[in-house]
Amino acid sequence: MNILSPSVLSIDFNHMGEELAIAEGAGAEYIHVDVMDGMFVPNISFGPPVIKYIRSAVNCVMDVHLMIEEPSRYISVFKECGADILTVHTESCKHLHSTIMAIKKAGMKAGVALNPATPASVLECVINDVDMVLVMSVNPGFGGQKFISSALEKIRNVKALAEANNADPDIEVDGGITTENVGQVLKAGANVIVAGSAVFNGNIKENIAAFQRILRECE
């Protein structure tokens, strides 16, 4: 099943509750929340109070992406905030396997994210332990960037690695995805699509409907 995960990084914060309700009502299965610490990436985003508010505003799956240094320090915090999926970066974890196990022990699904310059091969030792692999198709830290086309080959590589190891993680892609390139992303092997500007800029309901049509066609 192909899934749309609208990113709140592009939401209008003056009308966050209203726009979250529109997105969920329009059929968004997940809500993607980017947490940035100003160290791992050159930006700062949301803390626990905002994430708790988002959790209270929607019933859909809360897909939390940690772009922070040593995320293992905060696993219990994000569990308490209501995260359903917690994704960490392989580049920011000293002990990736133990971090994945701690996320799962806390009762959340565990995802691992790869920056554009990080090869899929780094997942060889954990591919059977992760619930999701997040392929970054922009350099993390800011919304509204252009899709990096080399991400398509990495999606294919992640898919091949998973199949070679009899693993079946979701493959999520985040960065610069629009209704014009999402078909390519899905055909490469992704099944969870993060979109921010392309969902929240303009008519949210119509934007989600346009994505959903393509997602259903590519299943």
N, C-alpha and C positions, 0 to 999 in steps of 0.2 A: 504494500500500500504506500502510495506517495503522500507525503505530509507537508503542509505549509506551516512554517513557524515565523510569524511576523516579529520583527525586531523592534522593541520599544525604544531603541536608541534614536529612532526617527519620529517618535510620537510627539504630539503637541502637548507639552507638560502642563499647559494651562487647562487642558481638557482631557487629561489622562484617563480618568474613569470612563468618560463618555466614549472615547476612541477605543479603549479596551473592550467595552461592551459591544461596540459596532463590529469590531474584528471577530470577537467570539460569535456574535449573532450571525455573521456572514459565513461562518463555517471554519474559521481558523482552529486547527486541532491543537496546536502548541502556541505558546507565547515565549519568544526568545529574549532573554535578559542578559545583557553584556555587563560584566562587572570588571572595572578597570581601576588599577591602583596608582597610576602615575609613575610606576617603576618598570614593570614588565612592558608596558606600553606607554607612550607619551600623552596620556589623557587620564582623567579621573571621571568615573561615572556614578553609579548608584551604590548606596550602602544598604544594610539590612532594613532600615525603616521603610525605604521605598519598595524594596522587594516584598516585604510583608504586606504593604498596601496593594501591590499588584496581585499577590496571592488572594487577598480578600475580594478583589474585583472580578476575578475570572475563575471558572471551574475547569478550564482546559489544562493540559499538561504544561507545567512551568519548566522550561528548558533553560537552565542557568549556565552561562559560559564564563568561566573565571579566567580573566586575563590579568593574573596577579602572580607575584613571586611566592613560592612555597605555599600553594593553596591548601596543603594538608593541615595547616594551622586553623583553617576556618570551616572544615567539613561540618562540624556540629552546628555552627552558626547558620549555614545555608540550609541544613536539614530543618532547623527550627523556623526558618523563614518560609518553608513550604516548597522547596525545590523538589521536583520529581526526577529530573535528570541533572547531574552535575558534571560538567565537562572541564577538564584541566588541560593545560598545555604540556606536551612532553618537554618543551624547552625550559619550563619553569619548575620542573619537579626533580629534586635530587634522587628521589626513590619513587619512580613512577609506579612500579607494581604495587608497592605497599599503599600508595595513595589510592589506587584503583580499588584495592581490597577494602580500604577504610571507608570509601564512599559506599560500596555495596553493603558493607556491614552496617552502615548507618541507615540502610533501607532505601537508598536511591539507586537509580541506574547510573552507570559510570561511562563517561565519554572521554575521549582523548583527542585533542586538537593538534593540528600540524600547521605551522606557519608556511608561507609560500616557498621558502628556501629549504624546508625540512622534507627529506624523502620519506616515502611510505615505508621503506625498509626498517625504519626505527621501531615500527610496531611489531616486528616479528616475534618478540618474546612476550607480547601482551595481547595479541590479536584474539586469542581465545578467551580472554578475561573481560574484554570491553563490550559494552552494550551498543556503543556508537563511536564512530570515528568522524570528527569534524575536520573537513578540508577547508582551510582558509583560502579564499580566492581573491583576497586583498591583503595587504599588510595590516595587521590588527591595530586598532586604536581609534579609528574615526569612521563614521558612516559616510555614505555617498561617494565611495571610491569606484574606480573603473575595474571591472572584472579582469583578472589576470588569466589569460587563455591557457597557460601551461597547467592550470588546475585541472583541466579535463583529463590530461594524461595521468595526473596523480590520482584522480578518482578511479580511473581504470586500474591503476597499480594497486590501490587499496582493495578494490573488488577482487583482483586476481590473488592477492595475498590472502584474503579471507577465504576464498574458495579453495586455495591450495592447502589451507589448514583446517578445512571443514568448519569454518566459523561463519557466522551470519550476522555481523553487527549492522545496524543502520549506518548509512553513509550520509552525513549531513554536509552541506556546502553553504558557506557564508561569505558574502562580499560581492557587491556589484551585480546581483542577479535581478534580471528584469523578465518580463514576459517574452522578450525577444531572444534571450539566450538560455532560458530555463529548459527548453526542450533538449538542447545539447547536453546540459548538465545531467538531466535525467537519463538520457541515452547512454551517457558515459558510465552510469551505475549508481548515481545518487538516488536517495528516496526521501530525504528530509531537506526541505528548501528553506533557507533563511532569507527573508527579504524585508528591508526596512523602508527606505525611501520609496521603493516601487509599490509599497502597500499604503503607507501613511501620508504620502504626498498626493493630494487630490481626493477623489471619492473613494474612501476605504472599501466600501461595500462592492463597488464596481471593480476595483483593483483586485480584491480577493477573488471575486467571481472569475475574472480573466485568468488568474493563476490556476484556480481550481479546474477550469476547463482543460488547460494544458496538462495538469497533473493527472487528471482522469484519462485523457487521451493516451498518455505515455505509460499507463499501467499494463 
